Amino acid sequence: MTTGHRTGSSTSYAARPVLPRDASEARARVAEALAGAAAATGGPPSATTVGDALLVTSELVTNALRHGGGLTGFRVEVDRDALAVTVADASRELPHVRRRRAQRVSGPGEGGFGWPLVRLLARGIRLTLPPGGGKIIEVRLPLH
């Protein structure tokens, strides 16, 4: 079980040193953090808030695994007003919106909707290129 600790006005759920293996495990950690922080935030977040947080987490982690050279960091923090999900990967390429490709004759399209969804749902986004390589994406989502 993830244990949180108080840091100022926020509760951090980054105590688990092992990175999530996949998006499903990352979503479970976010759901656990939201449930554990309900008392500190004035009650449980709405189903919409939880759904948005799980969707954003899934998109960030999936993109790190598929396009970012692997997940190198993951952190969840909850304060009174927001949830912060931080994902780090090995690539220095920043997220971007894909241009539409010509219509395919057969087979489904290959996504490209994740980053626009993250941008739509987030209250704030911070992109960092640390000196040692890779990138860090922190997304803050409103709790209420």
C-alpha positions in Angstrom: 0.0 0.0 0.0 1.3 3.5 -0.8 1.9 5.6 2.2 1.5 9.3 1.9 3.3 11.9 4.0 2.4 15.5 4.6 4.6 18.1 2.9 3.3 21.5 3.7 -0.3 21.7 2.3 0.0 18.7 0.1 0.1 14.9 0.5 2.7 13.1 -1.5 2.2 9.5 -2.7 5.6 9.1 -4.2 6.9 6.9 -1.4 6.7 3.7 -3.5 10.2 3.5 -5.2 9.2 0.9 -7.8 7.9 2.4 -11.1 4.5 1.2 -12.3 4.9 -1.6 -14.9 2.2 -0.2 -17.1 -0.7 2.3 -17.3 -3.0 0.1 -15.4 -0.7 0.0 -12.4 -0.2 3.8 -12.6 -4.0 4.4 -12.7 -4.4 2.2 -9.6 -1.8 4.3 -7.8 -3.6 7.5 -8.7 -7.0 6.1 -7.6 -5.4 5.0 -4.3 -3.9 8.5 -3.8 -7.3 10.2 -4.5 -9.0 7.8 -2.1 -6.4 8.3 0.6 -6.4 12.1 0.3 -10.2 12.5 0.5 -10.1 13.5 4.2 -7.4 16.2 3.5 -9.3 17.6 0.5 -12.7 18.0 2.1 -14.2 14.8 0.7 -13.9 12.5 -2.2 -13.5 13.9 -5.7 -16.3 13.5 -8.1 -16.5 10.6 -10.5 -15.7 13.0 -13.4 -12.6 14.2 -11.6 -11.4 10.6 -10.9 -12.1 9.7 -14.6 -10.2 12.7 -15.9 -7.2 11.9 -13.6 -7.2 8.2 -14.7 -7.4 9.1 -18.3 -4.5 11.7 -18.1 -2.4 9.2 -16.2 -3.1 6.5 -18.7 -2.1 8.8 -21.6 1.1 10.0 -20.0 2.3 6.6 -19.0 1.4 4.9 -22.2 3.1 7.6 -24.2 6.3 7.3 -22.1 6.3 3.5 -22.7 5.5 3.7 -26.4 7.3 6.8 -27.6 9.5 8.0 -24.7 12.0 5.2 -24.4 10.4 3.9 -21.2 9.1 5.2 -17.9 11.9 6.6 -15.7 9.9 8.4 -13.0 6.4 8.5 -11.6 4.9 10.6 -8.8 1.4 11.5 -7.5 0.7 14.4 -5.2 -2.6 15.7 -3.9 -3.3 19.0 -2.3 -6.5 20.7 -1.3 -7.3 21.9 -4.8 -5.4 19.7 -7.3 -3.9 16.4 -8.1 -0.4 16.5 -9.7 0.8 13.5 -11.8 4.4 13.6 -12.8 5.8 11.2 -15.4 9.4 11.1 -16.6 10.8 9.2 -19.6 14.0 8.7 -21.5 13.2 10.9 -24.5 13.9 14.6 -24.9 11.2 14.9 -27.6 8.4 17.0 -26.2 4.8 16.0 -26.7 3.1 17.4 -29.7 -0.1 17.3 -31.7 0.1 15.0 -34.7 -0.9 16.3 -38.0 -3.7 14.4 -39.7 -2.5 11.8 -42.0 -4.2 10.9 -45.3 -7.2 8.7 -44.8 -6.2 5.1 -44.6 -7.7 2.5 -47.0 -7.9 -0.1 -44.3 -7.2 -0.5 -40.6 -7.8 1.9 -37.7 -5.9 5.1 -37.2 -3.0 5.3 -34.8 -4.2 7.5 -32.1 -2.8 11.0 -31.7 -5.6 12.2 -29.4 -3.8 11.8 -26.1 -1.9 15.0 -25.8 -4.8 17.2 -26.9 -6.9 15.5 -24.2 -4.3 16.0 -21.5 -4.1 19.7 -22.5 -7.9 20.0 -22.4 -8.3 18.4 -18.9 -5.2 19.9 -17.2 -5.3 23.0 -15.0 -1.5 23.3 -15.6 1.3 21.5 -17.4 5.0 21.8 -16.8 7.5 20.3 -19.2 11.1 20.0 -18.1 14.2 18.8 -19.9 16.6 17.8 -17.1 20.4 18.1 -17.7 20.9 14.4 -17.5 18.5 13.7 -20.4 14.9 12.6 -20.9 11.9 14.7 -20.0 9.6 15.3 -17.1 5.9 16.1 -17.6 3.9 17.3 -14.6 0.2 17.7 -15.0 -2.1 19.4 -12.4 -5.8 18.5 -12.5 -8.5 20.3 -10.5 -10.0 18.2 -7.7 -13.4 20.0 -7.6 
